[in-house]
Amino acid sequence: VFGFVENSMHGSSLRSIGFDRAVLNTDLTNLTYNLLRYEQVKRLNLKTWR
């Protein structure tokens, strides 16, 4: 997971002023990862455990 996020963001690191901005940046990164994984599962027609 972390390697995917780091590679997809081209190795950028989190630099922000304030805790709230750091949390927002982390949340948006997680949302982006989840959307990309959802798209990949749908595109490849993978069966999920559900």
C-alpha positions as CSV (number, residue, x, y, z in Angstrom):
1,V,0.0,0.0,0.0
2,F,2.6,2.5,1.0
3,G,4.8,1.7,-2.0
4,F,1.9,2.3,-4.3
5,V,1.1,5.6,-2.7
6,E,4.7,6.7,-2.8
7,N,5.2,5.7,-6.4
8,S,1.9,7.2,-7.6
9,M,2.8,10.5,-5.9
10,H,6.3,10.4,-7.4
11,G,8.0,10.2,-4.0
12,S,6.6,13.4,-2.6
13,S,6.6,13.7,1.1
14,L,4.1,15.3,3.4
15,R,5.0,18.9,4.2
16,S,2.4,21.1,5.8
17,I,2.0,23.6,8.5
18,G,-0.5,22.6,11.1
19,F,-1.9,19.3,12.2
20,D,-5.3,19.8,10.5
21,R,-3.7,20.2,7.1
22,A,-1.5,17.2,7.6
23,V,-4.6,15.1,8.5
24,L,-6.5,16.5,5.5
25,N,-3.5,15.6,3.2
26,T,-3.4,12.1,4.6
27,D,-7.1,11.6,4.2
28,L,-7.1,12.8,0.6
29,T,-4.2,10.5,-0.2
30,N,-6.1,7.6,1.3
31,L,-9.2,8.5,-0.6
32,T,-7.3,8.7,-3.9
33,Y,-5.7,5.2,-3.2
34,N,-9.1,3.7,-2.4
35,L,-10.6,5.2,-5.6
36,L,-7.8,3.9,-7.7
37,R,-8.0,0.4,-6.2
38,Y,-11.8,0.4,-6.7
39,E,-11.4,1.3,-10.3
40,Q,-8.8,-1.4,-10.7
41,V,-11.0,-4.1,-9.2
42,K,-13.9,-3.1,-11.4
43,R,-11.8,-2.8,-14.6
44,L,-10.2,-6.2,-14.1
45,N,-13.5,-7.7,-13.0
46,L,-11.9,-9.2,-9.9
47,K,-14.0,-11.1,-7.3
48,T,-13.8,-9.6,-3.9
49,W,-14.1,-11.4,-0.6
50,R,-17.5,-10.0,0.0
